[in-house]
Amino acid sequence: MAEQKAHDNGEWTINRLLAWTRQYFESHGIDEPRLSAELLLAKVLDCPKIQLYTRFNETPTNEQRTAFRELVKAAVEHHPIAYLVGRKEFYSLDFLVTSDVLIPRPETELLVEHALAWCDANQHEEYHLLDVGTGSGCIAVTMTKRNPVVLAVATDISEAALRVARQNAELHQVTKRIHWIQADLLNLPPDDVNANRLFDLILSNPPYVAEKDRESLPENVRRYEPSAALFSGDDGLDAYRRIAADIRRHLRPHGALLLEIGIDQANDVEALFATAGLELVARHKDLAGIERALQFTLPA
Ligand code: GLN
């Protein structure tokens, strides 16, 4: 016991803070308790998360501990960790996030992965991409960052979201290759140069949660993430219906449409786009084996 005391002096070292917070988060049902504790402490210490490991025996100042305590308190009240730290990793890139945008999720990486694969399989000198409802900009920014000949147009109805998306484009130095439009899904303003353009590739993670499922969403999602990015009518399919109605004005023949879908929506969404004249190319599954994205093409 005495030895133990001599070892950590009873001080709130980084190591102890992380161990204590991990357990506290776990008992409050916070996802990824250890990672969440590290992200919050790294935020307060203003250092990369990885540095915590070389500073285990350091004792943060009283001010830092107070700031950390506030964040931990907010987290157990279900404030999303990404909003508390202002960042979220997506496709190995760092994205700025505020509560004006949906937090980028791993399932959306599936869209990007298959869109990049489509580019590799269909060699063009450049690719004109449309990202519908861009939010944080994670799809448009990642696509332009990962493929240097992608030129993107990205829409969002929310001006506040577009501000965040623009900052992410600046952060990743792809500003020159993305044109942002404030628009409701595919309702591009008629005077915009892109209003009548046909795109090679259209990607979207639209809102798709049914209103009736609102109460079943986790509290951190339901209370803090933007409703406009989540909910889409009684059955969750309204945004797809509206995209399907406009899609042929914007997708070029042989182009690709990739849509993220909610669990169990594959058949309904496939039917909507089949009615619009598109052909299903693939249903893509996530790591858990759940169909999470549909890929279509427009026959010539
Ligand atoms: N995948 C999100 C969720 O489960 C929903 C995102 C969306 O509606 N596009 O909360």
Residues whose N, C-alpha, C, O or C-beta is under 5 A from the ligand:
A	BS01	LIG	N205 P206 P207 Y208 V209 V221 A229 L230
